[in-house]
Amino acid sequence: MNGSILALNAGSSSLKFRLYEVHGEQFTLILRGQFDGLNATPHLTVKEASGKEIADLDLELEDNMREDMLSRIFEIIVPYTVNNPLRAVGHRVLHGGERFSAPVLLDDAVLDYLETLVPMGPLHQPANLASVKLFRKIRPDLPQVACFDTAFHVNIDERAARYPIPRRYGDKGYRRFGFHGLSYTYIAERLHQISDYLARKRSVVAHLGNGSSLCAMRNGKAVDTTMGMTPLGGLMMGTRSGTVDPGLVLALIETEGLSPADLKHMLYYDSGLLGVSGISPDLRDLLASDEPYAAQAIALYVFSATREIASMAASMEGMDALVFTAGIGENSAVIRKMICDRLAWIGVTLDEEANQANAAIISAPESRIEVRIIPTDEEVVLAKQTAKVIGEGEHGEAAA
């Protein structure tokens, strides 16, 4: 297809967007923008692909905040779509459930089903769907495509997908889905681009950010992952607990009198790095702090990551490569070193200078396990998947 695609990545406190020109198989970034601080003082930054600044300002948004934001996006991109008309909007949607394992054109029936999945992603799914509904209101003529974070993990090993609970619940769809799938899709493609030999290796990909997860990957396919039915499980995160003993949850209900709403808020918003440190969910703040609880939170985060990396290696019966990606994985040499030092026993040897320089390969030549940094790009995956759905629809209409 030819034209422009708007890729939208809506979160609970931020909204990222990118505009791409599409000519056949070529995707060219035109604009990138982000709304931050949606729970406090909204701030908008927009830059052209060249780095030229288009906007950098605080916003005063009223009750219709998200609608105002989306209207602003359209105003900003209009001059850039004169010669390449906007063809569709691609949305990152957290959860596709059992029904959707590939991108899909959004309509009423699809939206109704996705609404039923809100309890499985209370931080993200409502924000994702709110943007879809508002775009339909602002531009009802514009096709919209849902691209799912769960889709990459659809074929993980059955032993990894199934929970050891009564079969009657497993058969109803209570299973591990996994998330950060758009990021893992991009990394899998990059591994193939670097070399088919590398892609065939048993790799553990560490998507480390405010939300963190791991994926055991071989031949570009997921074998296992740390997040489960919801994005609450697995690694310790910025404000999310990661996996905890189910008995702990029961004890908090029975002994501390916490309600389901109290537990949800605690496990999603008050736990993780923030909960342990009592200072911040941001590792940069904790690394700069002299407080002992900050050091304890960092140590627990690294312990959690290395323990789960070993479990991913066990799922593949070995490990040949470790890939760091996302905000912490790409940018924190300190955290990468702490993790790699704890993995020396399985053959990880770090090149200190390469790690400090954020080099593509940060393992030493003698390291049995190759360690890489690969910056992720969820938005270009959104654009490509959206263009594919729109192109397939056009071909289908032509054939009819």
Backbone torsions as a table, in degrees:
resi	resn	phi	psi	omega
1	MET	NA	160.0	176.0
2	ASN	-125.0	149.1	-179.2
3	GLY	135.2	-151.2	-179.7
4	SER	-124.1	148.4	175.8
5	ILE	-124.9	133.0	174.1
6	LEU	-101.2	120.7	178.4
7	ALA	-101.1	126.1	-174.2
8	LEU	-121.9	126.3	-179.1
9	ASN	-123.1	93.4	-174.3
10	ALA	-95.1	129.1	175.6
11	GLY	-116.7	-175.0	-178.2
12	SER	-73.4	-26.9	-178.3
13	SER	-129.7	5.7	-179.8
14	SER	-149.3	163.9	177.9
15	LEU	-144.6	112.5	179.2
16	LYS	-104.1	143.0	175.9
17	PHE	-142.9	152.1	175.4
18	ARG	-141.2	144.4	176.4
19	LEU	-111.2	128.0	179.7
20	TYR	-120.2	140.4	166.0
21	GLU	-90.1	134.9	-177.4
22	VAL	-119.6	126.5	174.0
23	HIS	-133.1	97.7	-176.5
24	GLY	65.6	-116.6	179.9
25	GLU	-95.4	1.9	-177.3
26	GLN	-95.6	126.8	178.5
27	PHE	-117.9	117.2	-177.9
28	THR	-113.8	122.3	178.3
29	LEU	-70.3	130.0	179.1
30	ILE	-107.6	-48.8	-177.6
31	LEU	-137.8	150.2	169.4
32	ARG	-135.0	139.9	-179.5
33	GLY	-148.5	163.9	-179.6
34	GLN	-155.7	134.7	168.5
35	PHE	-100.1	122.5	177.7
36	ASP	-114.4	166.6	173.3
37	GLY	65.3	37.1	-176.4
38	LEU	-68.7	-17.3	177.5
39	ASN	-95.6	2.7	179.7
40	ALA	-139.2	-104.4	177.3
41	THR	-107.4	106.4	-177.7
42	PRO	-62.1	139.5	179.3
43	HIS	-134.0	134.4	-178.0
44	LEU	-113.4	129.9	170.3
45	THR	-126.4	135.4	177.9
46	VAL	-138.9	134.4	176.9
47	LYS	-137.0	147.4	169.8
48	GLU	-72.4	165.3	-179.6
49	ALA	-59.4	-29.4	179.5
50	SER	-71.4	-13.6	-176.6
51	GLY	103.3	-8.5	179.1
52	LYS	-62.4	129.5	-177.4
53	GLU	-80.2	128.4	178.7
54	ILE	-102.9	-36.7	-179.6
55	ALA	-153.4	144.1	175.1
56	ASP	-158.4	88.2	-171.8
57	LEU	-154.0	152.0	170.6
58	ASP	-78.6	150.2	-175.6
59	LEU	-120.5	148.1	171.2
60	GLU	-109.7	98.8	-177.0
61	LEU	-110.8	137.6	-175.3
62	GLU	-91.7	-151.6	-176.2
63	ASP	-61.3	-32.2	-179.6
64	ASN	-91.8	48.0	-171.2
65	MET	-57.6	-52.0	-176.1
66	ARG	-66.3	-36.6	177.0
67	GLU	-64.7	-41.1	176.7
68	ASP	-61.3	-41.5	-179.3
69	MET	-63.0	-46.3	-178.5
70	LEU	-67.0	-36.5	175.5
71	SER	-62.5	-39.1	177.9
72	ARG	-63.2	-39.5	178.8
73	ILE	-59.1	-45.8	179.0
74	PHE	-61.6	-41.6	178.9
75	GLU	-60.8	-40.3	-177.5
76	ILE	-68.8	-40.2	-172.7
77	ILE	-84.9	-14.1	-176.6
78	VAL	-50.0	-50.4	-177.9
79	PRO	-63.3	-22.4	-176.2
80	TYR	-91.1	-3.1	-178.5
81	THR	-117.3	12.8	-179.4
82	VAL	-62.6	-46.7	-177.6
83	ASN	-92.7	-14.5	178.6
84	ASN	-132.8	85.3	-173.0
85	PRO	-55.3	145.4	177.3
86	LEU	-68.0	123.3	-175.5
87	ARG	-99.3	-30.1	-176.3
88	ALA	-169.6	165.2	173.2
89	VAL	-116.5	130.0	175.6
90	GLY	-105.0	126.9	-177.6
91	HIS	-110.2	133.7	165.7
92	ARG	-73.5	122.8	175.6
93	VAL	-119.5	126.2	-172.5
94	LEU	-57.5	-52.1	-166.5
95	HIS	-124.9	127.5	175.1
96	GLY	-106.3	-2.6	179.0
97	GLY	61.2	-156.5	179.6
98	GLU	-81.7	-16.8	-172.8
99	ARG	-81.1	-34.7	-171.8
100	PHE	-118.3	116.4	177.6
101	SER	-117.9	11.8	178.2
102	ALA	-152.4	161.0	178.6
103	PRO	-57.7	149.8	-175.4
104	VAL	-144.2	144.8	174.4
105	LEU	-69.5	131.7	-174.8
106	LEU	-83.5	131.8	172.6
107	ASP	-141.7	-175.4	-175.7
108	ASP	-59.9	-43.6	-177.0
109	ALA	-64.8	-42.0	179.0
110	VAL	-63.9	-45.3	180.0
111	LEU	-61.3	-40.9	179.5
112	ASP	-59.9	-42.2	179.2
113	TYR	-67.0	-43.7	-178.0
114	LEU	-63.6	-29.6	176.1
115	GLU	-62.6	-33.0	-178.8
116	THR	-68.6	-15.0	-177.2
117	LEU	-94.0	0.6	-179.2
118	VAL	-54.2	-41.0	179.1
119	PRO	-61.1	-21.6	179.1
120	MET	-84.5	-8.7	178.1
121	GLY	-154.0	64.6	-172.0
122	PRO	-66.3	-20.0	177.7
123	LEU	-80.1	-37.3	-167.8
124	HIS	-109.9	-43.8	-173.7
125	GLN	-57.0	-43.5	179.1
126	PRO	-62.0	-39.6	178.7
127	ALA	-66.2	-40.5	177.7
128	ASN	-59.0	-49.4	-175.0
129	LEU	-73.0	-31.4	177.5
130	ALA	-61.2	-40.7	178.7
131	SER	-64.8	-40.5	178.0
132	VAL	-59.4	-48.5	-176.9
133	LYS	-64.2	-38.5	-179.8
134	LEU	-70.2	-37.7	176.1
135	PHE	-63.1	-37.0	178.3
136	ARG	-64.5	-32.5	178.6
137	LYS	-73.4	-43.0	-176.9
138	ILE	-75.7	-43.2	-178.4
139	ARG	-133.2	75.5	-176.9
140	PRO	-63.6	-18.4	-179.7
141	ASP	-80.3	-12.6	-169.8
142	LEU	-92.3	121.6	177.3
143	PRO	-62.1	141.9	177.5
144	GLN	-126.7	140.3	-176.0
145	VAL	-123.2	134.7	175.0
146	ALA	-95.9	127.3	177.1
147	CYS	-116.9	123.3	-164.4
148	PHE	-99.8	135.9	176.9
149	ASP	-70.8	-19.9	-179.6
150	THR	-85.3	-17.3	-168.7
151	ALA	-62.9	-36.3	-175.7
152	PHE	-61.6	-27.4	-173.1
153	HIS	-96.7	9.8	-170.0
154	VAL	-61.0	-28.1	-176.7
155	ASN	-109.0	25.0	177.1
156	ILE	-61.4	158.6	-179.6
157	ASP	-49.3	135.0	-179.3
158	GLU	-57.3	-33.4	179.4
159	ARG	-68.4	-26.1	176.5
160	ALA	-82.8	-31.0	-175.0
161	ALA	-78.9	-33.1	-172.2
162	ARG	-88.0	133.7	173.0
163	TYR	-86.1	148.0	178.1
164	PRO	-81.5	63.1	177.8
165	ILE	-120.8	168.1	-179.7
166	PRO	-51.3	137.7	-174.4
167	ARG	-56.6	-30.6	-177.6
168	ARG	-61.6	-28.2	176.9
169	TYR	-84.1	-39.6	176.6
170	GLY	-60.0	-39.0	-179.8
171	ASP	-69.7	-17.1	177.0
172	LYS	-87.1	-3.0	177.5
173	GLY	107.3	6.8	175.6
174	TYR	-81.5	96.8	-172.9
175	ARG	-151.7	174.8	175.9
176	ARG	-82.6	127.9	177.3
177	PHE	-104.2	-45.1	-176.3
178	GLY	85.3	153.3	-176.0
179	PHE	-139.8	-168.9	-172.7
180	HIS	57.2	28.7	-174.8
181	GLY	-65.6	-32.1	178.5
182	LEU	-67.1	-38.7	176.4
183	SER	-64.2	-45.4	-179.0
184	TYR	-67.8	-32.2	175.2
185	THR	-60.7	-45.0	179.6
186	TYR	-63.5	-44.6	-179.2
187	ILE	-63.9	-41.5	178.6
188	ALA	-60.0	-42.3	178.2
189	GLU	-65.1	-40.1	179.5
190	ARG	-65.9	-38.7	178.2
191	LEU	-60.5	-42.1	177.2
192	HIS	-65.4	-38.3	179.3
193	GLN	-65.6	-36.9	179.3
194	ILE	-67.9	-50.4	173.7
195	SER	-173.2	141.1	176.9
196	ASP	-62.9	-32.1	178.6
197	TYR	-62.5	-44.0	178.2
198	LEU	-63.0	-42.1	-178.5
199	ALA	-63.3	-29.8	-179.2
200	ARG	-76.7	-14.6	-178.4
201	LYS	-68.0	160.7	173.9
202	ARG	-82.3	104.1	-174.9
203	SER	-112.3	140.7	168.0
204	VAL	-106.6	120.0	179.6
205	VAL	-101.2	124.6	-177.5
206	ALA	-106.3	101.0	175.5
207	HIS	-88.4	97.5	-173.8
208	LEU	-112.5	115.3	178.5
209	GLY	-154.8	-155.0	174.4
210	ASN	-59.9	-37.8	166.2
211	GLY	-104.6	132.3	-174.5
212	SER	-129.4	142.8	173.4
213	SER	-156.2	168.5	175.9
214	LEU	-123.8	153.0	174.0
215	CYS	-135.1	125.8	170.9
216	ALA	-83.4	123.6	-168.6
217	MET	-135.4	137.1	174.8
218	ARG	-146.3	136.5	-177.1
219	ASN	55.6	34.8	178.2
220	GLY	73.1	10.8	-178.2
221	LYS	-119.8	149.5	178.1
222	ALA	-79.1	134.3	175.0
223	VAL	-103.4	-40.8	-178.6
224	ASP	-157.0	164.0	178.3
225	THR	-154.2	161.8	-173.7
226	THR	-88.2	-36.1	177.8
227	MET	-71.4	157.4	-172.6
228	GLY	-115.8	-127.1	178.9
229	MET	-68.7	-26.7	178.4
230	THR	-128.6	166.1	176.7
231	PRO	-82.3	23.6	179.4
232	LEU	-93.9	-22.5	-173.6
233	GLY	-86.7	172.2	175.4
234	GLY	91.3	-129.1	-175.2
235	LEU	-67.6	151.0	165.7
236	MET	-61.1	141.1	-176.2
237	MET	-129.7	-166.2	-177.8
238	GLY	-60.8	-54.8	178.1
239	THR	-124.1	-6.0	-179.7
240	ARG	-96.3	145.7	-173.5
241	SER	-72.4	-29.9	-163.7
242	GLY	75.7	-168.3	-175.9
243	THR	-68.7	130.0	174.3
244	VAL	-129.5	162.7	177.8
245	ASP	-59.8	125.3	176.1
246	PRO	-56.3	-28.7	177.7
247	GLY	-65.7	-29.3	175.7
248	LEU	-63.4	-43.1	179.2
249	VAL	-62.0	-43.7	178.7
250	LEU	-63.0	-39.7	-179.7
251	ALA	-66.0	-37.8	178.8
252	LEU	-66.2	-31.9	176.4
253	ILE	-72.0	-48.8	-171.0
254	GLU	-79.0	-37.3	-174.0
255	THR	-96.2	-40.8	-176.7
256	GLU	-95.5	-9.1	176.7
257	GLY	73.5	23.1	180.0
258	LEU	-72.8	138.6	176.0
259	SER	-86.2	166.5	174.7
260	PRO	-54.2	-39.2	179.2
261	ALA	-66.3	-39.9	177.7
262	ASP	-61.8	-45.1	-178.8
263	LEU	-63.8	-43.9	179.7
264	LYS	-58.9	-46.0	-179.0
265	HIS	-64.5	-42.6	-178.8
266	MET	-63.7	-47.6	-174.0
267	LEU	-73.2	-30.3	-179.8
268	TYR	-90.2	-36.7	-168.5
269	TYR	-114.0	-24.5	-171.4
270	ASP	-116.9	10.8	-175.7
271	SER	-111.0	-154.1	177.9
272	GLY	60.5	-145.6	-179.0
273	LEU	-58.9	-40.2	179.4
274	LEU	-64.2	-46.8	-176.5
275	GLY	-64.1	-43.1	-176.8
276	VAL	-74.2	-41.1	-177.4
277	SER	-80.2	-33.0	-172.5
278	GLY	69.3	13.4	-174.9
279	ILE	-119.1	-55.1	-171.9
280	SER	-163.5	152.2	172.1
281	PRO	-86.6	-2.6	-173.9
282	ASP	-97.2	120.6	-178.7
283	LEU	-61.0	-29.1	178.4
284	ARG	-63.1	-41.3	177.2
285	ASP	-64.4	-40.9	-176.7
286	LEU	-70.9	-37.8	178.0
287	LEU	-65.9	-27.5	-179.8
288	ALA	-87.7	-5.0	-175.1
289	SER	-94.1	148.0	174.8
290	ASP	-96.7	0.8	-177.6
291	GLU	-70.1	136.5	-178.6
292	PRO	-62.2	-32.7	179.3
293	TYR	-69.4	-27.3	175.6
294	ALA	-65.4	-45.4	178.2
295	ALA	-63.1	-37.6	179.3
296	GLN	-66.1	-40.6	178.7
297	ALA	-63.6	-42.7	178.4
298	ILE	-62.6	-45.6	-179.5
299	ALA	-61.2	-39.5	179.6
300	LEU	-68.2	-38.8	177.8
301	TYR	-61.4	-46.4	-179.6
302	VAL	-66.2	-41.5	177.8
303	PHE	-60.0	-45.1	179.2
304	SER	-60.9	-45.3	-177.7
305	ALA	-64.2	-45.4	-177.3
306	THR	-69.8	-36.9	177.0
307	ARG	-61.4	-42.7	-178.3
308	GLU	-74.5	-31.1	174.3
309	ILE	-60.8	-43.6	177.8
310	ALA	-61.9	-36.8	179.3
311	SER	-68.8	-35.6	176.5
312	MET	-66.0	-38.8	176.6
313	ALA	-62.3	-39.4	178.6
314	ALA	-63.0	-37.0	179.5
315	SER	-63.6	-30.9	179.8
316	MET	-97.3	1.4	-176.2
317	GLU	56.8	42.5	178.0
318	GLY	142.5	170.0	-177.7
319	MET	-152.1	129.2	-178.5
320	ASP	-112.0	-24.1	-175.6
321	ALA	-147.0	148.5	174.7
322	LEU	-125.9	127.6	-179.0
323	VAL	-118.9	125.1	174.3
324	PHE	-96.9	135.7	177.3
325	THR	-149.5	175.6	-177.9
326	ALA	72.9	-179.2	-167.1
327	GLY	-53.5	-51.9	179.5
328	ILE	-74.6	-45.6	-177.6
329	GLY	-60.4	-36.3	-178.0
330	GLU	-82.6	-27.4	-166.1
331	ASN	-118.5	-15.7	-175.2
332	SER	-103.4	96.3	177.1
333	ALA	-63.1	-33.5	-178.7
334	VAL	-63.6	-48.7	-178.7
335	ILE	-67.6	-41.4	177.2
336	ARG	-58.2	-43.8	-179.3
337	LYS	-64.3	-43.5	-179.1
338	MET	-61.4	-40.5	178.9
339	ILE	-68.3	-47.6	-177.1
340	CYS	-65.3	-36.8	177.8
341	ASP	-61.4	-36.1	178.8
342	ARG	-76.7	-9.7	178.7
343	LEU	-104.8	11.8	179.9
344	ALA	-58.7	-32.7	-176.7
345	TRP	-64.9	-21.5	176.8
346	ILE	-103.8	10.6	172.1
347	GLY	105.9	16.6	177.8
348	VAL	-91.1	123.2	174.5
349	THR	-126.1	121.1	-174.4
350	LEU	-89.0	141.9	168.0
351	ASP	-90.9	107.8	-172.1
352	GLU	-59.6	-43.8	-178.1
353	GLU	-67.1	-43.0	179.5
354	ALA	-63.2	-39.2	178.8
355	ASN	-64.2	-45.1	179.4
356	GLN	-63.1	-30.6	-178.2
357	ALA	-87.6	1.5	-176.0
358	ASN	54.4	42.3	-179.3
359	ALA	-69.5	163.9	-179.8
360	ALA	-64.2	-41.0	176.7
361	ILE	-116.3	122.9	-175.8
362	ILE	-115.9	6.2	175.0
363	SER	-88.3	151.9	176.6
364	ALA	-73.5	156.4	-179.3
365	PRO	-55.3	-32.4	-177.4
366	GLU	-84.1	-4.0	-178.3
367	SER	-63.8	129.9	177.7
368	ARG	-68.1	-31.7	179.6
369	ILE	-107.4	127.0	177.9
370	GLU	-77.4	132.9	-179.4
371	VAL	-118.8	125.8	-176.5
372	ARG	-125.8	157.9	166.2
373	ILE	-114.0	123.5	176.7
374	ILE	-128.8	108.2	176.8
375	PRO	-60.2	135.1	-178.7
376	THR	-89.5	165.4	179.7
377	ASP	-151.8	84.6	-178.6
378	GLU	-67.0	-33.5	-173.7
379	GLU	-68.9	-36.7	178.9
380	VAL	-69.2	-31.2	174.0
381	VAL	-64.7	-42.9	176.0
382	LEU	-56.1	-47.5	-177.4
383	ALA	-63.0	-44.0	-178.1
384	LYS	-66.5	-43.0	-179.9
385	GLN	-66.8	-37.4	178.4
386	THR	-65.7	-45.8	179.3
387	ALA	-60.9	-37.0	179.6
388	LYS	-63.9	-45.4	179.6
389	VAL	-63.3	-45.1	-179.3
390	ILE	-64.7	-42.8	178.9
391	GLY	-62.8	-40.8	178.5
392	GLU	-65.1	-37.6	177.6
393	GLY	-63.7	-40.3	179.4
394	GLU	-66.4	-41.3	178.7
395	HIS	-64.4	-37.9	178.9
396	GLY	-65.0	-41.1	179.0
397	GLU	-66.6	-37.4	-179.8
398	ALA	-66.2	-40.1	-179.6
399	ALA	-66.5	-35.5	179.5
400	ALA	-67.4	NA	NA
